[in-house]
Amino acid sequence: MYTQMMDLPGQVSKGAAAADMSAEERAFQATVDAEGKIEPRDWMPEAYRKTLLRQISQHAHSEVVGMYPEGNWISRAPSLKRKAILIAKVQDEGGHGLYLYSAAETLGQSRDQMMAALNSGRAKYSSIFNYPTLTWADVGAIGWLVDGAAIMNQIPLCRCSYGPYARAMIRVCKEESFHQRQGFDIMLALCRGTPRQKEMAQDAFNRWWWPVLQMFGPPDKDSVHSAQSAAWKIKRVSNDDLRQKFIDVTVPQAELLGLAIPDPELAWNPERGHYDIGAIDWDEFWRVVNGDGPLNRERLATRVAAYEEGQWVRDAAVAYADKQRARARKEAA
């Protein structure tokens, strides 16, 4: 699962003259321009490293915190089959976090440092996970809409210029495709069920539609650093283009389910060949990003408690590793 790709700070302007670059910078940009991959031991601009580190760690945090809204429903899933599928899905999200923390570690920051930044509130995660899951239909809406939006965001990342990130995303995208189908299957079952179940599906759709559209990040006109991320081939597709693609794909799916789009201004524009939508509430988006969402404090408190309660496991793992190293040294002597 994933979060909006926020624009991150860069310091080398797009289109900087080759004469203004060092030999290392020119070699780096030539590799990027040729669709090559930058690997951990390769030279890279410090701003590129910091941009990637912040983006990948934010992505990892989002995968971990993203387990909570659905994990809340494992014990209340309506059947054994649904329970088993949801357990597997939540476990996948934890695995995605591990892939991404590993990729971020190659940029020179330890996992403990990243977790400390998350637990202190200094690091961000996707604002979408600060909304509540009120009914079983919310689990379906998250899988269908949130994971569907995540796939739109993540497929271009499989071609990211940083090798460890790009390779991690290939596996993540394959698993997210399963998650999206699982969510749509839940919504389909509800929409084909009783009138009350259909009403529950519509209610969940109404509550998640606009926050999901915010997942793609602010409009391109308000994106200050997108050009640099594009020049480095970290960001491949603009926020607005990704959002439009998601809308164009999702509206027909909603129509198939028999769900009404909660936007009276939604209309097909034959001249553009795309759907037009109403205004997105960006004030709400920034309120949630800045910590004033429905469940920001609860999500962070849950994350901190889980980390503290798991300290004994980390201590035991370190003690065991130390014991094995001591034994190896003794045997070598």
C-alpha positions as CSV (number, residue, x, y, z in Angstrom):
1,M,0.0,0.0,0.0
2,Y,1.2,3.5,-0.5
3,T,1.0,7.0,0.2
4,Q,1.1,10.2,-1.9
5,M,4.4,11.0,-3.4
6,M,5.2,14.4,-1.8
7,D,7.6,16.6,-3.6
8,L,10.9,16.5,-1.9
9,P,13.8,18.9,-1.7
10,G,16.4,19.0,-4.5
11,Q,19.3,21.4,-4.9
12,V,20.5,20.8,-8.5
13,S,18.3,22.7,-10.9
14,K,16.9,20.9,-14.0
15,G,18.8,21.7,-17.1
16,A,21.9,22.9,-15.3
17,A,24.7,23.6,-17.8
18,A,27.2,20.9,-18.1
19,A,29.9,23.5,-17.6
20,D,28.6,24.1,-14.1
21,M,28.8,20.5,-13.2
22,S,31.8,18.6,-11.8
23,A,33.0,15.5,-13.7
24,E,31.2,13.3,-11.2
25,E,28.0,15.2,-11.7
26,R,28.2,14.9,-15.4
27,A,28.9,11.1,-15.2
28,F,26.0,10.7,-12.8
29,Q,23.5,12.6,-15.0
30,A,24.7,10.8,-18.1
31,T,23.9,7.5,-16.5
32,V,20.5,8.7,-15.5
33,D,19.8,10.2,-18.9
34,A,20.8,6.9,-20.5
35,E,18.2,5.0,-18.3
36,G,21.0,3.4,-16.3
37,K,20.7,2.6,-12.7
38,I,22.5,4.3,-9.8
39,E,23.7,1.7,-7.3
40,P,24.6,2.3,-3.6
41,R,28.3,2.4,-4.1
42,D,28.1,4.8,-7.1
43,W,28.8,8.5,-6.6
44,M,25.6,10.6,-6.4
45,P,24.7,14.2,-5.5
46,E,24.0,14.6,-1.8
47,A,20.6,16.2,-2.7
48,Y,19.7,13.1,-4.7
49,R,20.6,10.8,-1.8
50,K,18.6,12.9,0.7
51,T,15.6,13.1,-1.7
52,L,15.6,9.3,-2.1
53,L,16.1,8.6,1.6
54,R,13.2,10.8,2.6
55,Q,10.9,9.4,-0.1
56,I,11.8,5.7,0.4
57,S,11.6,5.9,4.2
58,Q,8.2,7.7,3.9
59,H,7.1,5.0,1.6
60,A,8.2,2.3,4.1
61,H,6.5,4.1,7.0
62,S,3.3,4.2,5.0
63,E,3.4,0.4,4.4
64,V,3.8,-0.3,8.1
65,V,1.2,2.2,9.4
66,G,-1.1,1.1,6.5
67,M,-1.4,-2.3,8.3
68,Y,-3.5,-0.7,11.1
69,P,-6.7,0.3,9.4
70,E,-7.3,-3.2,7.9
71,G,-5.6,-5.2,10.7
72,N,-8.4,-3.8,12.9
73,W,-10.8,-6.0,10.9
74,I,-9.0,-9.3,10.9
75,S,-10.9,-10.6,14.0
76,R,-14.2,-9.3,12.6
77,A,-14.0,-10.5,9.0
78,P,-17.3,-12.0,7.9
79,S,-15.9,-15.5,7.0
80,L,-12.9,-17.7,7.5
81,K,-12.0,-17.2,3.8
82,R,-12.1,-13.4,4.2
83,K,-10.1,-13.6,7.4
84,A,-7.3,-15.7,5.8
85,I,-7.1,-13.3,2.8
86,L,-7.0,-10.3,5.0
87,I,-4.3,-11.8,7.2
88,A,-2.2,-12.5,4.1
89,K,-2.7,-8.9,2.8
90,V,-1.7,-7.2,6.1
91,Q,1.3,-9.5,6.3
92,D,2.2,-8.4,2.7
93,E,2.1,-4.8,3.8
94,G,4.6,-5.5,6.6
95,G,6.8,-7.2,4.0
96,H,6.7,-4.2,1.7
97,G,7.9,-2.0,4.6
98,L,10.8,-4.4,5.1
99,Y,11.8,-4.3,1.4
100,L,11.7,-0.5,1.5
101,Y,13.6,0.0,4.8
102,S,16.3,-2.3,3.3
103,A,16.5,-0.1,0.2
104,A,16.7,3.0,2.3
105,E,19.4,1.6,4.4
106,T,21.7,1.4,1.3
107,L,21.6,5.2,1.3
108,G,23.4,5.4,4.7
109,Q,20.6,5.6,7.3
110,S,19.9,2.8,9.8
111,R,16.5,1.3,10.4
112,D,16.7,2.4,14.0
113,Q,17.2,6.0,12.9
114,M,14.2,5.8,10.5
115,M,12.0,4.3,13.2
116,A,13.0,6.9,15.6
117,A,12.0,9.6,13.1
118,L,8.6,8.0,12.6
119,N,7.9,7.4,16.3
120,S,8.8,11.0,17.2
121,G,6.5,12.4,14.5
122,R,9.4,13.9,12.5
123,A,8.9,11.6,9.5
124,K,5.8,11.5,7.5
125,Y,3.6,8.7,6.2
126,S,0.7,8.7,3.9
127,S,-2.2,10.9,5.1
128,I,-4.7,8.3,3.8
129,F,-4.0,6.0,6.7
130,N,-5.3,8.6,9.2
131,Y,-8.9,7.9,8.2
132,P,-11.1,5.4,10.1
133,T,-12.4,2.0,8.9
134,L,-15.9,2.1,10.2
135,T,-17.4,-1.0,8.5
136,W,-16.3,-4.1,6.6
137,A,-16.9,-2.2,3.4
138,D,-14.0,0.1,4.3
139,V,-11.7,-2.9,3.9
140,G,-13.0,-3.4,0.4
141,A,-12.7,0.4,-0.4
142,I,-9.1,0.5,0.8
143,G,-8.2,-2.5,-1.3
144,W,-10.0,-1.3,-4.4
145,L,-9.3,2.5,-4.2
146,V,-6.2,3.0,-2.0
147,D,-4.3,0.1,-3.4
148,G,-5.5,1.0,-6.8
149,A,-4.1,4.5,-6.4
150,A,-0.9,3.0,-5.0
151,I,-0.4,0.9,-8.1
152,M,-0.8,4.0,-10.3
153,N,1.9,5.7,-8.2
154,Q,4.2,2.7,-7.9
155,I,4.4,1.2,-11.4
156,P,6.5,4.2,-12.6
157,L,8.8,3.7,-9.6
158,C,9.8,0.3,-11.1
159,R,11.8,2.4,-13.6
160,C,13.3,4.7,-10.9
161,S,16.9,5.6,-11.5
162,Y,17.9,4.2,-8.1
163,G,18.4,0.5,-8.5
164,P,17.5,-0.9,-5.0
165,Y,14.2,1.1,-5.0
166,A,13.3,0.1,-8.5
167,R,13.9,-3.6,-7.9
168,A,11.9,-3.5,-4.6
169,M,9.0,-2.0,-6.4
170,I,8.7,-4.8,-8.9
171,R,7.7,-7.3,-6.3
172,V,5.6,-4.7,-4.3
173,C,3.6,-3.9,-7.5
174,K,2.8,-7.6,-8.1
175,E,1.5,-8.0,-4.6
176,E,-0.5,-4.8,-4.7
177,S,-2.3,-6.0,-7.8
178,F,-3.6,-8.9,-5.7
179,H,-4.6,-6.5,-3.0
180,Q,-6.6,-4.3,-5.4
181,R,-8.4,-7.4,-6.8
182,Q,-9.2,-8.5,-3.2
183,G,-10.7,-5.1,-2.4
184,F,-12.8,-5.0,-5.6
185,D,-14.1,-8.5,-4.9
186,I,-15.3,-7.4,-1.4
187,M,-17.1,-4.4,-3.0
188,L,-18.6,-6.6,-5.7
189,A,-20.0,-9.0,-3.1
190,L,-21.5,-6.2,-1.1
191,C,-23.0,-4.5,-4.1
192,R,-24.6,-7.8,-5.2
193,G,-25.9,-8.5,-1.7
194,T,-28.7,-7.1,0.3
195,P,-29.8,-3.4,0.0
196,R,-28.1,-2.8,3.4
197,Q,-24.9,-4.2,2.1
198,K,-25.1,-2.1,-1.0
199,E,-25.7,1.0,1.1
200,M,-22.7,0.1,3.3
201,A,-20.5,-0.1,0.1
202,Q,-21.8,3.3,-1.1
203,D,-21.1,4.9,2.2
204,A,-17.5,3.6,2.3
205,F,-17.0,4.8,-1.3
206,N,-18.4,8.3,-0.4
207,R,-15.9,8.6,2.4
208,W,-12.8,7.3,0.6
209,W,-13.2,8.8,-2.8
210,W,-11.8,12.3,-2.1
211,P,-9.0,11.3,0.2
212,V,-7.8,8.8,-2.4
213,L,-7.6,11.5,-5.0
214,Q,-5.5,13.5,-2.6
215,M,-3.0,10.6,-2.5
216,F,-1.4,11.6,-5.7
217,G,-0.2,14.8,-4.1
218,P,-0.9,18.5,-4.8
219,P,-1.6,19.9,-8.3
220,D,1.4,20.2,-10.6
221,K,1.2,24.0,-10.5
222,D,1.9,23.9,-6.8
223,S,4.7,21.3,-7.0
224,V,8.0,23.2,-6.5
225,H,10.5,20.4,-6.8
226,S,8.9,18.0,-9.4
227,A,11.2,19.2,-12.2
228,Q,14.3,18.1,-10.3
229,S,12.9,14.7,-9.4
230,A,11.9,14.3,-13.0
231,A,15.4,15.2,-14.2
232,W,16.8,12.6,-11.8
233,K,14.2,10.1,-13.1
234,I,12.9,9.5,-9.6
235,K,9.5,10.9,-10.5
236,R,8.4,9.7,-13.9
237,V,4.8,10.9,-14.1
238,S,3.2,14.1,-12.8
239,N,0.7,14.2,-9.9
240,D,-2.1,15.5,-12.1
241,D,-1.5,12.9,-14.9
242,L,-1.5,10.0,-12.3
243,R,-4.6,11.3,-10.7
244,Q,-6.4,11.7,-14.1
245,K,-5.4,8.1,-15.1
246,F,-6.8,6.8,-11.8
247,I,-10.1,8.6,-12.3
248,D,-10.5,7.4,-15.9
249,V,-9.9,3.8,-14.8
250,T,-12.0,3.9,-11.6
251,V,-15.2,5.6,-12.8
252,P,-16.2,2.7,-15.1
253,Q,-15.4,0.2,-12.3
254,A,-17.7,2.1,-10.0
255,E,-20.4,2.1,-12.7
256,L,-20.0,-1.7,-13.0
257,L,-20.6,-2.0,-9.2
258,G,-23.6,0.3,-9.4
259,L,-22.0,2.9,-7.1
260,A,-22.6,6.6,-7.6
261,I,-19.5,8.8,-7.7
262,P,-19.7,11.3,-4.8
263,D,-19.0,14.2,-7.1
264,P,-21.9,16.1,-8.8
265,E,-19.5,17.8,-11.1
266,L,-18.0,14.6,-12.5
267,A,-18.5,14.5,-16.3
268,W,-16.9,13.0,-19.4
269,N,-15.2,15.6,-21.4
270,P,-15.1,14.4,-25.1
271,E,-12.7,17.2,-26.1
272,R,-10.1,16.1,-23.5
273,G,-10.9,12.4,-23.7
274,H,-11.0,12.3,-19.9
275,Y,-13.3,12.8,-17.0
276,D,-13.6,16.3,-15.4
277,I,-14.1,16.4,-11.6
278,G,-15.0,19.0,-9.0
279,A,-12.6,20.8,-6.7
280,I,-10.4,18.8,-4.3
281,D,-10.3,20.1,-0.8
282,W,-6.5,20.7,-0.5
283,D,-7.0,22.5,2.9
284,E,-8.2,19.2,4.3
285,F,-5.2,17.4,2.7
286,W,-2.7,19.7,4.4
287,R,-4.5,19.5,7.7
288,V,-4.2,15.8,7.8
289,V,-0.6,15.8,6.5
290,N,0.3,18.2,9.3
291,G,-1.1,16.0,12.0
292,D,-4.7,17.1,12.4
293,G,-6.5,14.2,10.7
294,P,-9.2,12.0,12.2
295,L,-6.8,9.4,13.6
296,N,-3.3,10.9,13.3
297,R,-2.6,10.8,17.1
298,E,-4.1,7.3,17.5
299,R,-2.1,5.8,14.6
300,L,1.2,7.2,15.9
301,A,0.4,6.1,19.4
302,T,-0.3,2.6,18.1
303,R,3.0,2.6,16.2
304,V,5.0,3.7,19.2
305,A,3.4,1.1,21.5
306,A,4.1,-1.7,19.0
307,Y,7.7,-0.6,18.8
308,E,8.2,-0.4,22.5
309,E,6.4,-3.8,23.1
310,G,8.7,-5.4,20.5
311,Q,11.9,-4.2,22.2
312,W,12.5,-7.6,23.8
313,V,12.4,-9.3,20.4
314,R,15.1,-7.0,19.1
315,D,17.2,-7.4,22.2
316,A,17.0,-11.2,21.9
317,A,18.0,-11.1,18.3
318,V,21.0,-9.0,19.0
319,A,22.0,-11.3,21.9
320,Y,21.7,-14.4,19.8
321,A,23.8,-12.8,17.0
322,D,26.5,-11.8,19.5
323,K,26.6,-15.3,20.9
324,Q,26.9,-16.8,17.4
325,R,29.7,-14.4,16.5
326,A,31.5,-15.2,19.7
327,R,31.2,-18.9,19.0
328,A,32.5,-18.4,15.5
329,R,35.5,-16.5,16.7
330,K,36.3,-19.2,19.3
331,E,36.1,-22.0,16.7
332,A,38.3,-20.0,14.3
333,A,40.9,-19.6,17.1
